[in-house]
Amino acid sequence: AGTTALFVTHDQLEAFAVGDVIGVMHKGSLAQWDDAYTLYHRPATRFVADFIGHGVFAPATIVASGTHGPHEHCHCVVRTPLGDLTDVAECPMPDAYPGGECDVLLRADDIVHDDAAPVKAQIVRKAFRGSEFLY
């Protein structure tokens, strides 16, 4: 109908289902204004990352790999307890954080089971979620 409406909700699933663009408020200020995909996959702040979806933060270190000019994106490796992440889109420069140390947000759907992976994990809990299991 071409009508603009502002819908206020505290239900994330409802906001994702209804909203074309979603604003996340934090302490009376707009923390991020984006589409649902960007809010979930590219949160602008730690608060938004923690607030949207379910995940945990893991310590990481950004390490530059190769050479780059002043206007090129850094080719980097992000070292985590689960192994090195090498396919990182828009990786910040290592000096964006003191010593390159930062946190990486990991969500259940970021982890893929692979028996041949060098990183091994122990399953400590399994929950049935209807169409899937959450380990």
Number of C-alpha atoms within 10 A of each C-alpha: 3 4 4 6 7 8 10 10 9 8 8 15 13 12 17 16 9 11 16 10 15 20 17 18 13 12 6 7 9 10 16 18 15 17 14 21 11 14 23 18 13 12 21 15 12 13 14 18 21 15 16 16 14 13 16 12 14 13 13 21 20 24 20 18 11 8 9 11 7 6 6 8 13 21 20 22 19 23 19 16 10 13 13 15 13 13 11 12 10 10 16 17 15 20 12 11 12 9 11 18 17 18 16 18 17 14 13 12 9 8 9 8 8 9 8 7 9 9 11 12 8 6 7 6 7 9 9 9 8 7 5 8 9 11 11
